[in-house]
Amino acid sequence: MKNINHERFGSFFGNQILLNRIFVILSIAAIACGSKSFAQEIEPKNSELYSQWETQTFNDIQEYWKSARKATNDYPLRKYPPGVELIPKADSYRQPFNSTSDSIAQEWTLDRRWIRMYDLSGQLNSEKESWWDLANTVWVDEAKVEYLYDDHGNTIEEIQYAMYGDSEIWVGQKRFNWSYDSLGNLLEDAKYVWDNNRNNWKGIEKQSWTYDSWSFLTREITYVWISEGAYWANEDKQSWEYDSLGNNVEHRRYYWDTQNQQWGNETKEENEFDSNGDLVESIGYIWDNEQNNWLSGFRLVITYDKSKVHESITYIWNVDQSEWLPGMKEEYKYDESGYQIEYGFYNWDTDSDAWICRISKVITNDENGYPIEIIFTQVDFQGALQNWGKHKVRYDNLGNIIEYTIYTWDMDNENWTEDSKSVYEFDIEGNMTKRVCYVWNVLSASWKKEHDYSYSFSPSGKLIESSYYAISLVNGEWQGKRRTTYAYDSNDSIITSTQFRWDQDTTWTEIKKKEYFYDTDANTVEILAYFKKIYIGIDQEITSKSIRVFPNPSSGSITLDIGEVSVESLKLEIINLSGKSVYSQLLKQPNSSTIINFPDNLKGVFILMIHGNRIQGTEKLIIQ
């Protein structure tokens, strides 16, 4: 992320106009997709926590090292975080997985390993990924990343490597370089890939930035890599100018004229602000190379009511008449407390020389200013405003959304009908612990449950379990979709994460697991990933003789042989190394020679998962 403070550009970038224009775009999209699209308009807190948990886990590990180093000035630090065992030596943890014991502990099979090394300040120096060669019981290095930092802790280089075949030689794949000024502003961002033909790095894209003495961004240049000669060449440029109050009064775009080897004008915006720093007028120009001057393009005029946007009108320059013609208008109304209660989007009708409202919303707020009802209208095919959608929201006494209901307008009966609803629950810390989604059943005139998301947290606010259920279309009962649990040591550092799959007998079965080991002497974190061995029924293990997938590696198709096992159907799923499902297929009455053809764009290293009523399996699959 660029270290650019857009607030310095003036209030234009934080202007409510832009937010409402996004609303207009979403409104148009929702017309085509259905009113459920607006369920995202008001999102409960903590939503990012659940969708980006892997990123959060990585950040937590980084924070562990930073906090651990702050805890003492003595080096090395304490031998180990409380509650976490020492990392076992390589030879010691391979031994148990060669055992043929039928104990439950032996169901887990090593899959992958990540070793992260940190410096004394807690910054990540390198990360190496390996996969477990079960046949030879050794770790095989696959990829690694190395990082460099400046004296202020800014990342200045990241290099990604891959292991080249069996030669045990690391070969560079991608490289990223950054530079900063003394204030921490980003000056340059360059990306490279390794060129095997030249045996050197080849540029992909680069940008550079310049700032004034107040750290206001004044110039941005984008470069393109020229393979013949191996150098960066100018591509396009932007520049900004500011007044004494830091408002962005001019913004220009340029293109690189390769023939004349100079920058050529492209577009320009001139902005005017009032004494409060609010944008009141913006005029856009386009450069005319033939006339060698600027041509007017658009004009935005904004008026305010008590520092809130009241009206914004966009004009288009009419070349033939040499005047500004109105194009569109947005209007805003507020109550006495300053909360928005109305919004309207208008187009100029040249036939009637009047503004025609296309989309509007009326907002009802509670005493705290929270919206409790929003009614949307839009122009129908006859050109008249028609009710379209209504949202109702309920809150608890802490301001958390506890119910969000969407209604649609029944044009035949001219009344509101229920469409969908989400109900939320929160703990005393404000963490969302449950979200249940409903759809309206027209036949029974009642709400029907559709999805159930549940989350639980530790007393310190760490996520310890997340699960997702959906109503089965077959029997109408709840069916588990995914579940993950997390465990932490006494320092709130993660030590295990376990993923589960829903079995046909209505129980959760462990399928994947990660273990985290911290070594403060070596400043390393080791992460071991496991998957479950393949079982039939309760006690019978599926051996390599009873289930086979071949050829592996595959060129795009495989043959699945399940031996003498008889099942009505199997679900085949392809999981990439990031844990995302990229392909699935339902196999009806599979046999000893079921052929599966994959899409042409499905290539790489994956995990093949097979599960049915009496059979489940996991295998590493390479598609070339």
RATA-V88351 format. One record per residue. N is the residue number from 1. PSI is psi in radians with two decimals (999 if undefined). Layout:
n=N psi=PSI
n=N psi=PSI
This chain:
n=1 psi=2.30
n=2 psi=2.49
n=3 psi=1.20
n=4 psi=2.18
n=5 psi=1.75
n=6 psi=-0.26
n=7 psi=-0.42
n=8 psi=-0.23
n=9 psi=0.02
n=10 psi=3.02
n=11 psi=-0.11
n=12 psi=-0.70
n=13 psi=-0.35
n=14 psi=0.26
n=15 psi=2.48
n=16 psi=-0.37
n=17 psi=-0.81
n=18 psi=-0.69
n=19 psi=-0.70
n=20 psi=-0.49
n=21 psi=-0.62
n=22 psi=-0.71
n=23 psi=-0.73
n=24 psi=-0.77
n=25 psi=-0.76
n=26 psi=-0.60
n=27 psi=-0.80
n=28 psi=-0.71
n=29 psi=-0.67
n=30 psi=-0.49
n=31 psi=-0.69
n=32 psi=-0.59
n=33 psi=-0.25
n=34 psi=2.79
n=35 psi=-0.22
n=36 psi=-0.35
n=37 psi=-0.46
n=38 psi=0.00
n=39 psi=-0.32
n=40 psi=-0.05
n=41 psi=-0.68
n=42 psi=1.93
n=43 psi=2.30
n=44 psi=2.73
n=45 psi=2.78
n=46 psi=0.17
n=47 psi=-0.61
n=48 psi=-0.44
n=49 psi=-0.66
n=50 psi=-0.52
n=51 psi=-0.26
n=52 psi=0.72
n=53 psi=-0.63
n=54 psi=-0.73
n=55 psi=-0.71
n=56 psi=-0.69
n=57 psi=-0.75
n=58 psi=-0.74
n=59 psi=-0.64
n=60 psi=-0.68
n=61 psi=-0.73
n=62 psi=-0.74
n=63 psi=-0.53
n=64 psi=-0.80
n=65 psi=-0.68
n=66 psi=-0.79
n=67 psi=-0.59
n=68 psi=-0.67
n=69 psi=-0.52
n=70 psi=-0.33
n=71 psi=-0.39
n=72 psi=2.68
n=73 psi=0.01
n=74 psi=2.41
n=75 psi=2.38
n=76 psi=2.94
n=77 psi=-3.05
n=78 psi=2.64
n=79 psi=-0.60
n=80 psi=2.56
n=81 psi=2.45
n=82 psi=2.37
n=83 psi=0.02
n=84 psi=2.27
n=85 psi=2.80
n=86 psi=2.66
n=87 psi=2.19
n=88 psi=2.66
n=89 psi=2.78
n=90 psi=-0.83
n=91 psi=-0.48
n=92 psi=-0.59
n=93 psi=-0.07
n=94 psi=-0.56
n=95 psi=-0.83
n=96 psi=-0.47
n=97 psi=-0.03
n=98 psi=-0.09
n=99 psi=2.59
n=100 psi=0.26
n=101 psi=2.58
n=102 psi=0.22
n=103 psi=2.72
n=104 psi=-0.61
n=105 psi=-0.41
n=106 psi=0.03
n=107 psi=-0.49
n=108 psi=2.38
n=109 psi=2.30
n=110 psi=2.49
n=111 psi=-1.04
n=112 psi=2.85
n=113 psi=2.44
n=114 psi=2.31
n=115 psi=2.07
n=116 psi=2.24
n=117 psi=2.35
n=118 psi=2.71
n=119 psi=-3.09
n=120 psi=-0.34
n=121 psi=0.02
n=122 psi=0.18
n=123 psi=2.47
n=124 psi=2.11
n=125 psi=-0.71
n=126 psi=2.76
n=127 psi=2.23
n=128 psi=2.36
n=129 psi=2.35
n=130 psi=2.76
n=131 psi=2.61
n=132 psi=2.06
n=133 psi=1.73
n=134 psi=-0.60
n=135 psi=-0.73
n=136 psi=0.01
n=137 psi=0.90
n=138 psi=2.72
n=139 psi=2.36
n=140 psi=2.03
n=141 psi=2.44
n=142 psi=-0.78
n=143 psi=2.74
n=144 psi=2.77
n=145 psi=2.37
n=146 psi=2.51
n=147 psi=2.59
n=148 psi=2.60
n=149 psi=2.71
n=150 psi=-3.07
n=151 psi=-0.27
n=152 psi=0.08
n=153 psi=0.11
n=154 psi=2.39
n=155 psi=2.19
n=156 psi=-0.27
n=157 psi=2.44
n=158 psi=2.20
n=159 psi=2.24
n=160 psi=2.28
n=161 psi=2.76
n=162 psi=2.58
n=163 psi=2.24
n=164 psi=1.77
n=165 psi=-2.42
n=166 psi=0.19
n=167 psi=-0.17
n=168 psi=0.64
n=169 psi=2.21
n=170 psi=2.26
n=171 psi=2.25
n=172 psi=2.46
n=173 psi=-0.90
n=174 psi=2.62
n=175 psi=2.41
n=176 psi=2.32
n=177 psi=2.42
n=178 psi=2.62
n=179 psi=2.68
n=180 psi=2.77
n=181 psi=-3.09
n=182 psi=-0.30
n=183 psi=0.01
n=184 psi=0.10
n=185 psi=2.39
n=186 psi=2.18
n=187 psi=-0.60
n=188 psi=2.47
n=189 psi=1.99
n=190 psi=2.46
n=191 psi=2.41
n=192 psi=2.76
n=193 psi=2.76
n=194 psi=2.27
n=195 psi=1.85
n=196 psi=-0.54
n=197 psi=-0.73
n=198 psi=-0.17
n=199 psi=0.78
n=200 psi=3.02
n=201 psi=2.46
n=202 psi=2.26
n=203 psi=2.57
n=204 psi=-0.95
n=205 psi=2.65
n=206 psi=2.52
n=207 psi=2.61
n=208 psi=2.65
n=209 psi=2.58
n=210 psi=2.52
n=211 psi=2.75
n=212 psi=-3.01
n=213 psi=-0.30
n=214 psi=0.18
n=215 psi=0.40
n=216 psi=2.36
n=217 psi=2.18
n=218 psi=-0.36
n=219 psi=2.47
n=220 psi=2.24
n=221 psi=2.33
n=222 psi=2.38
n=223 psi=2.71
n=224 psi=2.53
n=225 psi=2.28
n=226 psi=1.94
n=227 psi=-0.74
n=228 psi=1.78
n=229 psi=-0.32
n=230 psi=1.14
n=231 psi=2.85
n=232 psi=2.38
n=233 psi=2.59
n=234 psi=2.53
n=235 psi=-1.01
n=236 psi=2.87
n=237 psi=2.60
n=238 psi=2.61
n=239 psi=2.63
n=240 psi=2.49
n=241 psi=2.62
n=242 psi=2.72
n=243 psi=-3.05
n=244 psi=-0.30
n=245 psi=0.04
n=246 psi=0.19
n=247 psi=2.42
n=248 psi=1.84
n=249 psi=-0.28
n=250 psi=2.42
n=251 psi=2.14
n=252 psi=2.63
n=253 psi=2.45
n=254 psi=2.75
n=255 psi=2.73
n=256 psi=2.08
n=257 psi=1.74
n=258 psi=-0.50
n=259 psi=-0.79
n=260 psi=-0.03
n=261 psi=0.92
n=262 psi=2.85
n=263 psi=2.39
n=264 psi=2.47
n=265 psi=2.56
n=266 psi=-1.13
n=267 psi=2.84
n=268 psi=2.48
n=269 psi=2.28
n=270 psi=2.18
n=271 psi=2.53
n=272 psi=2.41
n=273 psi=2.69
n=274 psi=-3.04
n=275 psi=-0.31
n=276 psi=-0.01
n=277 psi=0.25
n=278 psi=2.43
n=279 psi=2.21
n=280 psi=-0.38
n=281 psi=2.42
n=282 psi=2.22
n=283 psi=2.24
n=284 psi=2.44
n=285 psi=2.70
n=286 psi=2.37
n=287 psi=2.28
n=288 psi=1.93
n=289 psi=-0.55
n=290 psi=-0.79
n=291 psi=-0.19
n=292 psi=0.78
n=293 psi=3.04
n=294 psi=2.37
n=295 psi=2.35
n=296 psi=2.49
n=297 psi=-1.08
n=298 psi=2.86
n=299 psi=2.22
n=300 psi=2.17
n=301 psi=2.23
n=302 psi=2.33
n=303 psi=2.73
n=304 psi=2.71
n=305 psi=1.84
n=306 psi=0.90
n=307 psi=0.17
n=308 psi=2.51
n=309 psi=2.17
n=310 psi=-0.76
n=311 psi=2.43
n=312 psi=2.27
n=313 psi=2.29
n=314 psi=2.22
n=315 psi=2.64
n=316 psi=2.38
n=317 psi=2.19
n=318 psi=1.95
n=319 psi=-0.75
n=320 psi=-0.73
n=321 psi=-0.13
n=322 psi=0.88
n=323 psi=2.84
n=324 psi=2.26
n=325 psi=2.38
n=326 psi=2.49
n=327 psi=-1.03
n=328 psi=2.80
n=329 psi=2.55
n=330 psi=2.33
n=331 psi=2.52
n=332 psi=2.45
n=333 psi=2.60
n=334 psi=2.76
n=335 psi=-3.07
n=336 psi=-0.40
n=337 psi=-0.05
n=338 psi=0.15
n=339 psi=2.42
n=340 psi=2.36
n=341 psi=-0.28
n=342 psi=2.64
n=343 psi=2.43
n=344 psi=2.43
n=345 psi=2.18
n=346 psi=2.63
n=347 psi=2.58
n=348 psi=2.19
n=349 psi=1.94
n=350 psi=-0.44
n=351 psi=-0.77
n=352 psi=-0.05
n=353 psi=0.87
n=354 psi=2.80
n=355 psi=2.33
n=356 psi=2.11
n=357 psi=2.24
n=358 psi=-0.74
n=359 psi=2.43
n=360 psi=2.81
n=361 psi=2.48
n=362 psi=2.21
n=363 psi=2.30
n=364 psi=2.22
n=365 psi=2.70
n=366 psi=-3.02
n=367 psi=-0.30
n=368 psi=-0.02
n=369 psi=0.10
n=370 psi=2.34
n=371 psi=2.21
n=372 psi=-0.26
n=373 psi=2.33
n=374 psi=2.17
n=375 psi=2.21
n=376 psi=2.43
n=377 psi=2.72
n=378 psi=2.85
n=379 psi=2.26
n=380 psi=-3.03
n=381 psi=-0.36
n=382 psi=0.00
n=383 psi=0.15
n=384 psi=2.58
n=385 psi=2.31
n=386 psi=2.45
n=387 psi=2.53
n=388 psi=-0.99
n=389 psi=2.70
n=390 psi=2.38
n=391 psi=2.34
n=392 psi=2.41
n=393 psi=2.40
n=394 psi=2.56
n=395 psi=2.76
n=396 psi=-3.09
n=397 psi=-0.12
n=398 psi=0.02
n=399 psi=0.10
n=400 psi=2.43
n=401 psi=2.18
n=402 psi=-0.24
n=403 psi=2.33
n=404 psi=2.00
n=405 psi=2.38
n=406 psi=2.31
n=407 psi=2.67
n=408 psi=2.74
n=409 psi=2.18
n=410 psi=1.79
n=411 psi=-0.50
n=412 psi=-0.79
n=413 psi=-0.08
n=414 psi=0.96
n=415 psi=2.95
n=416 psi=2.41
n=417 psi=2.49
n=418 psi=2.54
n=419 psi=-1.04
n=420 psi=2.82
n=421 psi=2.52
n=422 psi=2.34
n=423 psi=2.29
n=424 psi=2.61
n=425 psi=2.56
n=426 psi=2.65
n=427 psi=-3.12
n=428 psi=-0.29
n=429 psi=-0.05
n=430 psi=0.11
n=431 psi=2.34
n=432 psi=2.14
n=433 psi=-0.30
n=434 psi=2.49
n=435 psi=2.08
n=436 psi=2.23
n=437 psi=2.39
n=438 psi=2.71
n=439 psi=2.64
n=440 psi=2.19
n=441 psi=1.92
n=442 psi=-0.67
n=443 psi=-0.77
n=444 psi=-0.07
n=445 psi=0.86
n=446 psi=2.86
n=447 psi=2.40
n=448 psi=2.19
n=449 psi=2.51
n=450 psi=-0.78
n=451 psi=2.60
n=452 psi=2.05
n=453 psi=2.23
n=454 psi=2.51
n=455 psi=2.50
n=456 psi=2.64
n=457 psi=2.70
n=458 psi=2.93
n=459 psi=-0.44
n=460 psi=0.04
n=461 psi=0.14
n=462 psi=2.40
n=463 psi=2.15
n=464 psi=-0.27
n=465 psi=2.42
n=466 psi=2.42
n=467 psi=2.71
n=468 psi=2.21
n=469 psi=2.67
n=470 psi=2.66
n=471 psi=2.24
n=472 psi=2.35
n=473 psi=-0.24
n=474 psi=-0.94
n=475 psi=-0.01
n=476 psi=0.18
n=477 psi=2.80
n=478 psi=2.37
n=479 psi=2.21
n=480 psi=2.47
n=481 psi=-0.85
n=482 psi=2.63
n=483 psi=2.41
n=484 psi=2.39
n=485 psi=2.67
n=486 psi=2.49
n=487 psi=2.58
n=488 psi=2.76
n=489 psi=-3.03
n=490 psi=-0.25
n=491 psi=0.15
n=492 psi=0.42
n=493 psi=2.34
n=494 psi=2.42
n=495 psi=-0.45
n=496 psi=2.60
n=497 psi=2.33
n=498 psi=2.31
n=499 psi=2.50
n=500 psi=2.70
n=501 psi=2.55
n=502 psi=2.15
n=503 psi=2.90
n=504 psi=-0.39
n=505 psi=0.44
n=506 psi=0.68
n=507 psi=2.72
n=508 psi=2.38
n=509 psi=2.30
n=510 psi=2.38
n=511 psi=-0.52
n=512 psi=2.65
n=513 psi=2.54
n=514 psi=2.42
n=515 psi=2.39
n=516 psi=2.21
n=517 psi=2.29
n=518 psi=2.25
n=519 psi=1.79
n=520 psi=-0.37
n=521 psi=-0.75
n=522 psi=-0.02
n=523 psi=0.85
n=524 psi=2.69
n=525 psi=2.24
n=526 psi=2.28
n=527 psi=2.14
n=528 psi=2.26
n=529 psi=2.39
n=530 psi=2.78
n=531 psi=2.81
n=532 psi=2.52
n=533 psi=2.86
n=534 psi=2.26
n=535 psi=2.60
n=536 psi=2.41
n=537 psi=-2.27
n=538 psi=-0.86
n=539 psi=-0.34
n=540 psi=2.01
n=541 psi=2.40
n=542 psi=1.95
n=543 psi=3.05
n=544 psi=-0.29
n=545 psi=-0.42
n=546 psi=-0.27
n=547 psi=2.29
n=548 psi=2.53
n=549 psi=2.11
n=550 psi=2.68
n=551 psi=2.71
n=552 psi=1.84
n=553 psi=2.69
n=554 psi=2.68
n=555 psi=0.15
n=556 psi=-0.18
n=557 psi=2.63
n=558 psi=2.84
n=559 psi=2.22
n=560 psi=2.13
n=561 psi=1.95
n=562 psi=0.26
n=563 psi=-2.33
n=564 psi=0.01
n=565 psi=2.33
n=566 psi=2.06
n=567 psi=2.67
n=568 psi=-0.63
n=569 psi=2.73
n=570 psi=2.54
n=571 psi=2.18
n=572 psi=2.29
n=573 psi=2.40
n=574 psi=2.15
n=575 psi=2.27
n=576 psi=3.09
n=577 psi=-0.14
n=578 psi=0.00
n=579 psi=0.17
n=580 psi=2.36
n=581 psi=2.14
n=582 psi=-0.19
n=583 psi=2.47
n=584 psi=2.69
n=585 psi=2.39
n=586 psi=2.12
n=587 psi=2.08
n=588 psi=2.18
n=589 psi=1.07
n=590 psi=2.69
n=591 psi=-2.78
n=592 psi=-0.06
n=593 psi=0.92
n=594 psi=2.14
n=595 psi=2.28
n=596 psi=2.18
n=597 psi=2.25
n=598 psi=2.74
n=599 psi=2.68
n=600 psi=-0.53
n=601 psi=0.06
n=602 psi=1.70
n=603 psi=2.52
n=604 psi=-2.81
n=605 psi=2.22
n=606 psi=2.98
n=607 psi=2.14
n=608 psi=2.09
n=609 psi=2.30
n=610 psi=2.20
n=611 psi=2.50
n=612 psi=-2.77
n=613 psi=-0.70
n=614 psi=0.25
n=615 psi=2.45
n=616 psi=2.53
n=617 psi=2.74
n=618 psi=2.33
n=619 psi=2.51
n=620 psi=2.32
n=621 psi=2.30
n=622 psi=2.15
n=623 psi=2.07
n=624 psi=999
